[in-house]
Amino acid sequence: MNKYNNKVKLLNRESSIEYLPNLSKLLGPEIYVKRDDEGGRGGGGNKLRKYERIIADAIDKNCDTLIIAGHYQSNAARALVGAACQLGLKSIVVSKEMLPNQNPTFNQNGNALLMSLMNTKIIGIGKEDDFNVEMNKVANQLEVKGEKGYIIPFGGSNLLGALGYVDCANEILAQFKQINNNEPTYIVTTTGSGGTQAGLVAGCAIKKVKTKVIGFSVLHKDNTIKDIVTSLSQEIIDKISDKSVLELNFEVNIDFVGEGYGKPTKLGIDAIKTLAELEGLFLCPVYTSKAMAGLIEYIKSGTITEKDSVVFIHTGGMPLVHAYYDIF
Ligand SMILES: Cc1ncc(COP(=O)(O)O)c(C=O)c1O
């Protein structure tokens, strides 16, 4: 077996691609949504695709406890805890406050509530403490007890994690061919740590399609994120494809982050309301709303036109709607 295909099964089917008739009518281009928010344990979301190979690696290394770092509203941590429950592994979440405290229930509601229901161990650390140092301390303590921890990379965005989004690119291209007998002009995604976009970029490059992958950053406000996506997509191509020089057709936009990570924007809140009202779809204030706001602006400014077709990746995060209830 190809070592890069060693996966645990966290997703029981392909996620669907759905046409958004009302949004398409409002804006012009044909817009579809790839429902990566659906399916899987722990409330689902994009991280599960990444964890399929990462957790397989943990199991190969005989680890019994998955260790992840994140703030109290982390989707990545919540989905990991769900996957650990499903697979009978233990999980430990090293947490600290990183987001502005929105409201009195912010650290108990949304993802924090779901994680406590799944009965994971949450270790709170100080705001100034370093996540990597603290996760390593946890791993060392486990070792003393004869247990073995596995540290999940930041955002699940290493080679193994990003390969999950090569799987997604392959799914999209096959599904879109069935629906429209061609390739989408654009795939649009939220970009945080970069693995989701890098996998999509590499997947499209390997398939040699003309589809451009646009990522709207929600974290980095400078070119760091473009460098991360470039080097990770190139690494994927070098590892899994024979033709190592392939064209990377992508863009990372940093104009819709707003004041910063976790701080909702006016355009994002408008996008949440528009998608809820027109399509009954829920985006979140931290991630998907900022990418949808970017997509809407690209269409309004004529960068994306009526002749184009767009697949928007819904990467999940619905619990954040509850955590940020007071912004609506
Ligand atoms: C809902 C949601 N969308 C998008 C992302 C960003 O994905 P990536 O870190 O692969 O760029 C995350 C990461 O936490 C997320 O939770």
The ligand as a Gaussian input file, in Angstrom:
#p B3LYP/6-31G(d) Opt

LIG

0 1
 C      -14.555000      25.946000       9.813000
 C      -13.145000      26.077000       9.379000
 N      -12.895000      26.495000       8.124000
 C      -11.641000      26.646000       7.668000
 C      -10.555000      26.401000       8.475000
 C       -9.188000      26.657000       7.934000
 O       -8.608000      25.513000       7.380000
 P       -7.032000      25.451000       7.231000
 O       -6.474000      25.571000       8.617000
 O       -6.758000      24.148000       6.605000
 O       -6.593000      26.580000       6.389000
 C      -10.754000      25.951000       9.794000
 C       -9.600000      25.704000      10.673000
 O       -9.721000      25.597000      11.876000
 C      -12.084000      25.784000      10.249000
 O      -12.342000      25.380000      11.510000

